[in-house]
Amino acid sequence: MTTVRTLNAPAPTAGSPPPGADLTVSGIGVVTPWGDEPKTGAAADRPVPDGWFDHRERLGRRGYKYLPTATQYFLAATRQALADAGDLRTPGDEEQRGAAVGCNSAAVALHDAMDRTVLTESAAGLSPVTAPYFSINLFGSRLATEHTLKAFNLTFTSPRVAGMEALEAGTRSVTAGRASWLLAGATEEALPEGQAGHESSERGAVALVLEPTEAVRARGGSGYGRCRARTFFVPPAAASSSGGAVRARARIEATVTRLSPDGRPHHRTIVIVDDSPVGQAVAGAFGNRAERVAAGAGSLEPMLQTAAALADLSDPVVIVTAAREGNVGVAVLSR
């Protein structure tokens, strides 16, 4: 297993197909406090019911108790996605199975508890079963071992766009021949009370299975549609300046064109942003032509909206998200 945090796949050359051009989403897995149906999870009210997730029921009574909750969420979503995709794993193809996961706040509560243990006791007070998770890269390690995903196992942490980065880098790696199919998504856990962003904390996970369209058809399926993602950076100072929305619109439109090789116009745009200057510039680029969804504290909401749109996809849909730090993500969904 190789765990890498950075985008190490080669950038596409001029005229090459965009990442994911020939990949179809064949499986969707969603785990949220409001239900496991993609549209329900993306549209539900935000109050979180107590005891909404029990790893013993979702995963099994043994072997999962001491895993971080965000890891448990993603394992549960992965099981759903793989079951939804059908029997795509074959003996001997373990070296061709890739995984990429994004997260922002998945480890924050656990790390906060570790810090308090060290300050009030000492490092000797840390639990040996949870201490290894000081490394965010290990949150996806159980996924790789449980499903023998040996081609690559990537973790991304860029604010809000981490899930889209997982899609972008993962599909690019499959296109480059480093795997034959991909499991990609995002997982988050609530921020500790008193920490900035706690009120908009996210909990849950989204997992998508992407594989070559021909492979899906060979198994007699059609999948949900194609999902092509790209991320880039808009400096906050530029976004807040005069003409910031115009600049943001130019970058986004160029990206949508790049990700739409068939040239079909999209009929629906969903923008997931906060009230930061970057978020306002991206929202202003579309005006009232887009559906605006309030961003959470992490990277989960853009993936929830992506899963919900894929589950009911007929015409092309564009998903756009942005973080106050300047990260922008765009995904084009099409049949």
One Martini backbone bead per residue (centre of mass of N, CA, C, O) as a GRO file, in nm:
protein
  335
    1MET     BB    1   0.095   0.035   0.022
    2THR     BB    2   0.028   0.376  -0.085
    3THR     BB    3   0.076   0.697   0.069
    4VAL     BB    4  -0.051   1.002  -0.068
    5ARG     BB    5  -0.096   1.369  -0.071
    6THR     BB    6  -0.024   1.437  -0.355
    7LEU     BB    7  -0.015   1.545  -0.682
    8ASN     BB    8   0.145   1.286  -0.891
    9ALA     BB    9   0.014   1.317  -1.145
   10PRO     BB   10   0.008   1.383  -1.459
   11ALA     BB   11  -0.047   1.627  -1.662
   12PRO     BB   12  -0.232   1.714  -1.905
   13THR     BB   13  -0.229   1.751  -2.228
   14ALA     BB   14  -0.283   1.891  -2.507
   15GLY     BB   15  -0.578   1.717  -2.617
   16SER     BB   16  -0.636   1.563  -2.382
   17PRO     BB   17  -0.828   1.405  -2.186
   18PRO     BB   18  -1.008   1.440  -1.930
   19PRO     BB   19  -1.055   1.353  -1.630
   20GLY     BB   20  -1.290   1.090  -1.666
   21ALA     BB   21  -1.398   1.062  -1.961
   22ASP     BB   22  -1.413   0.716  -1.944
   23LEU     BB   23  -1.570   0.736  -1.672
   24THR     BB   24  -1.797   0.562  -1.455
   25VAL     BB   25  -2.048   0.574  -1.227
   26SER     BB   26  -2.140   0.262  -1.049
   27GLY     BB   27  -2.116   0.373  -0.739
   28ILE     BB   28  -2.306   0.455  -0.433
   29GLY     BB   29  -2.212   0.603  -0.108
   30VAL     BB   30  -2.409   0.698   0.186
   31VAL     BB   31  -2.335   0.875   0.505
   32THR     BB   32  -2.584   1.006   0.726
   33PRO     BB   33  -2.791   1.142   0.972
   34TRP     BB   34  -3.040   1.146   0.733
   35GLY     BB   35  -2.923   0.921   0.550
   36ASP     BB   36  -2.843   0.697   0.252
   37GLU     BB   37  -2.968   0.880   0.055
   38PRO     BB   38  -2.852   1.112  -0.149
   39LYS     BB   39  -3.096   1.315  -0.150
   40THR     BB   40  -3.141   1.316   0.155
   41GLY     BB   41  -2.853   1.400   0.251
   42ALA     BB   42  -2.858   1.680   0.079
   43ALA     BB   43  -3.164   1.793   0.198
   44ALA     BB   44  -3.150   1.789   0.487
   45ASP     BB   45  -3.159   1.865   0.785
   46ARG     BB   46  -2.904   1.943   1.037
   47PRO     BB   47  -2.988   1.797   1.267
   48VAL     BB   48  -2.846   1.562   1.497
   49PRO     BB   49  -2.896   1.257   1.584
   50ASP     BB   50  -2.872   1.042   1.820
   51GLY     BB   51  -2.712   0.757   1.740
   52TRP     BB   52  -2.679   0.737   1.411
   53PHE     BB   53  -2.407   0.562   1.461
   54ASP     BB   54  -2.328   0.201   1.436
   55HIS     BB   55  -2.067  -0.003   1.388
   56ARG     BB   56  -2.199  -0.281   1.455
   57GLU     BB   57  -2.418  -0.254   1.224
   58ARG     BB   58  -2.238  -0.151   0.975
   59LEU     BB   59  -1.966  -0.357   1.022
   60GLY     BB   60  -1.931  -0.483   1.321
   61ARG     BB   61  -1.837  -0.622   1.638
   62ARG     BB   62  -1.543  -0.663   1.512
   63GLY     BB   63  -1.258  -0.435   1.452
   64TYR     BB   64  -1.397  -0.111   1.491
   65LYS     BB   65  -1.400   0.048   1.764
   66TYR     BB   66  -1.098   0.210   1.732
   67LEU     BB   67  -1.185   0.363   1.507
   68PRO     BB   68  -1.234   0.628   1.354
   69THR     BB   69  -1.528   0.760   1.264
   70ALA     BB   70  -1.452   0.847   0.975
   71THR     BB   71  -1.365   0.563   0.895
   72GLN     BB   72  -1.634   0.425   0.942
   73TYR     BB   73  -1.798   0.586   0.741
   74PHE     BB   74  -1.630   0.508   0.485
   75LEU     BB   75  -1.667   0.206   0.505
   76ALA     BB   76  -1.975   0.211   0.476
   77ALA     BB   77  -1.986   0.360   0.203
   78THR     BB   78  -1.817   0.153   0.048
   79ARG     BB   79  -2.002  -0.086   0.070
   80GLN     BB   80  -2.230   0.042  -0.087
   81ALA     BB   81  -2.078   0.106  -0.353
   82LEU     BB   82  -1.989  -0.185  -0.420
   83ALA     BB   83  -2.273  -0.307  -0.420
   84ASP     BB   84  -2.385  -0.115  -0.640
   85ALA     BB   85  -2.175  -0.196  -0.870
   86GLY     BB   86  -2.093  -0.479  -0.811
   87ASP     BB   87  -1.894  -0.735  -0.961
   88LEU     BB   88  -1.566  -0.594  -1.009
   89ARG     BB   89  -1.407  -0.804  -0.855
   90THR     BB   90  -1.103  -0.983  -0.914
   91PRO     BB   91  -0.887  -1.216  -0.905
   92GLY     BB   92  -0.569  -1.038  -0.924
   93ASP     BB   93  -0.660  -0.704  -0.917
   94GLU     BB   94  -0.533  -0.546  -0.671
   95GLU     BB   95  -0.317  -0.363  -0.840
   96GLN     BB   96  -0.598  -0.211  -0.982
   97ARG     BB   97  -0.680  -0.069  -0.705
   98GLY     BB   98  -0.809   0.249  -0.625
   99ALA     BB   99  -0.763   0.529  -0.383
  100ALA     BB  100  -0.956   0.834  -0.273
  101VAL     BB  101  -0.945   1.081  -0.004
  102GLY     BB  102  -1.131   1.335   0.164
  103CYS     BB  103  -1.035   1.586   0.424
  104ASN     BB  104  -1.058   1.811   0.718
  105SER     BB  105  -1.219   1.715   1.015
  106ALA     BB  106  -1.170   1.410   1.088
  107ALA     BB  107  -0.915   1.462   1.316
  108VAL     BB  108  -0.961   1.694   1.521
  109ALA     BB  109  -1.092   1.564   1.773
  110LEU     BB  110  -0.872   1.356   1.821
  111HIS     BB  111  -0.633   1.556   1.845
  112ASP     BB  112  -0.750   1.715   2.079
  113ALA     BB  113  -0.750   1.477   2.279
  114MET     BB  114  -0.447   1.424   2.266
  115ASP     BB  115  -0.352   1.697   2.369
  116ARG     BB  116  -0.493   1.676   2.648
  117THR     BB  117  -0.344   1.425   2.743
  118VAL     BB  118  -0.056   1.541   2.730
  119LEU     BB  119  -0.111   1.789   2.923
  120THR     BB  120  -0.244   1.620   3.175
  121GLU     BB  121  -0.027   1.393   3.147
  122SER     BB  122   0.097   1.219   2.880
  123ALA     BB  123   0.207   1.029   2.626
  124ALA     BB  124   0.148   0.766   2.799
  125GLY     BB  125  -0.179   0.818   2.782
  126LEU     BB  126  -0.197   0.708   2.515
  127SER     BB  127  -0.353   0.520   2.295
  128PRO     BB  128  -0.235   0.258   2.099
  129VAL     BB  129  -0.497   0.246   1.898
  130THR     BB  130  -0.499   0.579   1.829
  131ALA     BB  131  -0.215   0.714   1.787
  132PRO     BB  132  -0.163   0.662   1.474
  133TYR     BB  133  -0.390   0.902   1.406
  134PHE     BB  134  -0.201   1.150   1.374
  135SER     BB  135  -0.226   1.046   1.085
  136ILE     BB  136  -0.423   1.118   0.816
  137ASN     BB  137  -0.338   0.881   0.621
  138LEU     BB  138  -0.467   0.645   0.811
  139PHE     BB  139  -0.777   0.673   0.753
  140GLY     BB  140  -0.739   0.486   0.471
  141SER     BB  141  -0.600   0.212   0.543
  142ARG     BB  142  -0.836   0.015   0.604
  143LEU     BB  143  -0.957   0.025   0.327
  144ALA     BB  144  -0.718  -0.107   0.174
  145THR     BB  145  -0.713  -0.376   0.339
  146GLU     BB  146  -1.015  -0.468   0.320
  147HIS     BB  147  -1.007  -0.423  -0.026
  148THR     BB  148  -0.741  -0.448  -0.172
  149LEU     BB  149  -0.598  -0.150  -0.238
  150LYS     BB  150  -0.286  -0.139  -0.432
  151ALA     BB  151  -0.224   0.091  -0.630
  152PHE     BB  152  -0.360   0.327  -0.445
  153ASN     BB  153  -0.351   0.578  -0.157
  154LEU     BB  154  -0.522   0.876  -0.120
  155THR     BB  155  -0.478   1.200   0.050
  156PHE     BB  156  -0.691   1.489   0.110
  157THR     BB  157  -0.693   1.851   0.259
  158SER     BB  158  -0.821   2.065   0.113
  159PRO     BB  159  -1.029   2.308   0.137
  160ARG     BB  160  -1.341   2.162   0.045
  161VAL     BB  161  -1.181   2.012  -0.223
  162ALA     BB  162  -1.085   1.722  -0.143
  163GLY     BB  163  -1.289   1.544  -0.297
  164MET     BB  164  -1.221   1.659  -0.581
  165GLU     BB  165  -0.925   1.581  -0.571
  166ALA     BB  166  -0.976   1.280  -0.559
  167LEU     BB  167  -1.111   1.267  -0.836
  168GLU     BB  168  -0.891   1.394  -1.007
  169ALA     BB  169  -0.642   1.214  -0.931
  170GLY     BB  170  -0.773   0.937  -0.965
  171THR     BB  171  -0.862   0.959  -1.265
  172ARG     BB  172  -0.583   1.026  -1.372
  173SER     BB  173  -0.453   0.758  -1.287
  174VAL     BB  174  -0.635   0.576  -1.455
  175THR     BB  175  -0.575   0.709  -1.729
  176ALA     BB  176  -0.254   0.633  -1.684
  177GLY     BB  177  -0.267   0.314  -1.572
  178ARG     BB  178  -0.262   0.268  -1.236
  179ALA     BB  179  -0.563   0.175  -1.282
  180SER     BB  180  -0.896   0.031  -1.340
  181TRP     BB  181  -1.013   0.151  -1.065
  182LEU     BB  182  -1.224   0.365  -0.841
  183LEU     BB  183  -1.215   0.499  -0.507
  184ALA     BB  184  -1.409   0.791  -0.412
  185GLY     BB  185  -1.404   1.067  -0.156
  186ALA     BB  186  -1.559   1.160   0.165
  187THR     BB  187  -1.476   1.254   0.516
  188GLU     BB  188  -1.642   1.343   0.834
  189GLU     BB  189  -1.609   1.523   1.147
  190ALA     BB  190  -1.674   1.685   1.413
  191LEU     BB  191  -1.607   1.955   1.572
  192PRO     BB  192  -1.514   2.091   1.842
  193GLU     BB  193  -1.610   2.257   2.089
  194GLY     BB  194  -1.513   2.602   2.027
  195GLN     BB  195  -1.452   2.568   1.739
  196ALA     BB  196  -1.411   2.683   1.450
  197GLY     BB  197  -1.705   2.561   1.279
  198HIS     BB  198  -1.891   2.383   1.457
  199GLU     BB  199  -2.181   2.471   1.355
  200SER     BB  200  -2.079   2.345   1.049
  201SER     BB  201  -2.053   2.063   1.084
  202GLU     BB  202  -1.950   1.741   0.964
  203ARG     BB  203  -2.117   1.415   0.895
  204GLY     BB  204  -1.969   1.164   0.708
  205ALA     BB  205  -2.009   0.996   0.376
  206VAL     BB  206  -1.858   0.954   0.041
  207ALA     BB  207  -1.883   0.702  -0.223
  208LEU     BB  208  -1.715   0.624  -0.535
  209VAL     BB  209  -1.741   0.439  -0.834
  210LEU     BB  210  -1.488   0.413  -1.092
  211GLU     BB  211  -1.514   0.314  -1.440
  212PRO     BB  212  -1.506   0.196  -1.727
  213THR     BB  213  -1.758   0.202  -1.944
  214GLU     BB  214  -1.712  -0.078  -2.076
  215ALA     BB  215  -1.722  -0.239  -1.810
  216VAL     BB  216  -2.011  -0.175  -1.737
  217ARG     BB  217  -2.141  -0.286  -1.997
  218ALA     BB  218  -2.026  -0.581  -1.971
  219ARG     BB  219  -2.220  -0.615  -1.701
  220GLY     BB  220  -2.505  -0.466  -1.789
  221GLY     BB  221  -2.459  -0.164  -1.742
  222SER     BB  222  -2.473   0.218  -1.698
  223GLY     BB  223  -2.489   0.386  -1.466
  224TYR     BB  224  -2.487   0.737  -1.374
  225GLY     BB  225  -2.214   0.866  -1.484
  226ARG     BB  226  -2.008   1.125  -1.537
  227CYS     BB  227  -1.702   1.245  -1.351
  228ARG     BB  228  -1.551   1.565  -1.368
  229ALA     BB  229  -1.254   1.707  -1.218
  230ARG     BB  230  -1.141   2.037  -1.093
  231THR     BB  231  -0.872   2.231  -0.958
  232PHE     BB  232  -0.808   2.561  -0.808
  233PHE     BB  233  -0.679   2.907  -0.777
  234VAL     BB  234  -0.801   3.196  -0.586
  235PRO     BB  235  -0.709   3.475  -0.475
  236PRO     BB  236  -0.850   3.654  -0.229
  237ALA     BB  237  -0.764   3.936  -0.328
  238ALA     BB  238  -0.889   3.902  -0.612
  239ALA     BB  239  -1.181   3.834  -0.523
  240SER     BB  240  -1.215   4.122  -0.354
  241SER     BB  241  -1.191   4.269  -0.600
  242SER     BB  242  -1.240   4.427  -0.868
  243GLY     BB  243  -1.368   4.169  -1.066
  244GLY     BB  244  -1.377   3.891  -0.920
  245ALA     BB  245  -1.624   3.752  -1.056
  246VAL     BB  246  -1.512   3.761  -1.344
  247ARG     BB  247  -1.264   3.587  -1.293
  248ALA     BB  248  -1.409   3.341  -1.184
  249ARG     BB  249  -1.582   3.288  -1.433
  250ALA     BB  250  -1.353   3.239  -1.634
  251ARG     BB  251  -1.232   2.990  -1.491
  252ILE     BB  252  -1.486   2.815  -1.481
  253GLU     BB  253  -1.563   2.811  -1.782
  254ALA     BB  254  -1.298   2.685  -1.877
  255THR     BB  255  -1.332   2.425  -1.712
  256VAL     BB  256  -1.600   2.328  -1.825
  257THR     BB  257  -1.503   2.305  -2.114
  258ARG     BB  258  -1.275   2.098  -2.053
  259LEU     BB  259  -1.500   1.887  -1.916
  260SER     BB  260  -1.671   1.914  -2.212
  261PRO     BB  261  -1.622   1.732  -2.489
  262ASP     BB  262  -1.931   1.738  -2.608
  263GLY     BB  263  -2.064   2.038  -2.556
  264ARG     BB  264  -2.281   2.022  -2.356
  265PRO     BB  265  -2.513   2.184  -2.200
  266HIS     BB  266  -2.594   2.293  -1.894
  267HIS     BB  267  -2.894   2.296  -1.676
  268ARG     BB  268  -2.722   2.285  -1.398
  269THR     BB  269  -2.624   2.474  -1.098
  270ILE     BB  270  -2.407   2.415  -0.814
  271VAL     BB  271  -2.334   2.617  -0.522
  272ILE     BB  272  -2.068   2.582  -0.272
  273VAL     BB  273  -2.066   2.830  -0.016
  274ASP     BB  274  -1.956   3.097   0.153
  275ASP     BB  275  -1.898   3.439   0.298
  276SER     BB  276  -1.655   3.483   0.150
  277PRO     BB  277  -1.488   3.636  -0.098
  278VAL     BB  278  -1.467   3.381  -0.269
  279GLY     BB  279  -1.761   3.291  -0.244
  280GLN     BB  280  -1.883   3.554  -0.361
  281ALA     BB  281  -1.746   3.543  -0.636
  282VAL     BB  282  -1.862   3.270  -0.726
  283ALA     BB  283  -2.158   3.343  -0.689
  284GLY     BB  284  -2.144   3.604  -0.873
  285ALA     BB  285  -2.081   3.449  -1.144
  286PHE     BB  286  -2.404   3.340  -1.146
  287GLY     BB  287  -2.606   3.439  -0.964
  288ASN     BB  288  -2.943   3.328  -1.034
  289ARG     BB  289  -2.843   3.059  -1.210
  290ALA     BB  290  -2.797   2.926  -0.928
  291GLU     BB  291  -2.768   2.691  -0.682
  292ARG     BB  292  -2.750   2.757  -0.338
  293VAL     BB  293  -2.518   2.617  -0.097
  294ALA     BB  294  -2.425   2.570   0.212
  295ALA     BB  295  -2.139   2.544   0.362
  296GLY     BB  296  -1.937   2.366   0.539
  297ALA     BB  297  -1.645   2.292   0.720
  298GLY     BB  298  -1.591   2.093   0.484
  299SER     BB  299  -1.589   1.835   0.209
  300LEU     BB  300  -1.888   1.704   0.189
  301GLU     BB  301  -2.109   1.868   0.039
  302PRO     BB  302  -2.007   1.844  -0.257
  303MET     BB  303  -2.042   1.528  -0.254
  304LEU     BB  304  -2.341   1.517  -0.193
  305GLN     BB  305  -2.432   1.675  -0.445
  306THR     BB  306  -2.305   1.481  -0.646
  307ALA     BB  307  -2.459   1.224  -0.566
  308ALA     BB  308  -2.746   1.338  -0.608
  309ALA     BB  309  -2.713   1.410  -0.910
  310LEU     BB  310  -2.635   1.125  -1.011
  311ALA     BB  311  -2.902   0.976  -0.911
  312ASP     BB  312  -3.058   1.215  -1.118
  313LEU     BB  313  -2.943   1.184  -1.421
  314SER     BB  314  -2.969   1.351  -1.748
  315ASP     BB  315  -2.841   1.622  -1.748
  316PRO     BB  316  -2.609   1.837  -1.717
  317VAL     BB  317  -2.392   1.905  -1.430
  318VAL     BB  318  -2.274   2.167  -1.210
  319ILE     BB  319  -2.011   2.176  -0.967
  320VAL     BB  320  -1.942   2.432  -0.716
  321THR     BB  321  -1.654   2.526  -0.515
  322ALA     BB  322  -1.538   2.713  -0.212
  323ALA     BB  323  -1.275   2.872  -0.033
  324ARG     BB  324  -1.135   3.117   0.159
  325GLU     BB  325  -0.835   3.029   0.066
  326GLY     BB  326  -0.900   2.970  -0.279
  327ASN     BB  327  -1.032   2.712  -0.330
  328VAL     BB  328  -1.139   2.542  -0.634
  329GLY     BB  329  -1.425   2.345  -0.751
  330VAL     BB  330  -1.502   2.129  -1.041
  331ALA     BB  331  -1.796   1.955  -1.167
  332VAL     BB  332  -1.889   1.728  -1.433
  333LEU     BB  333  -2.206   1.596  -1.518
  334SER     BB  334  -2.272   1.302  -1.729
  335ARG     BB  335  -2.400   1.063  -1.967
   0.00000   0.00000   0.00000
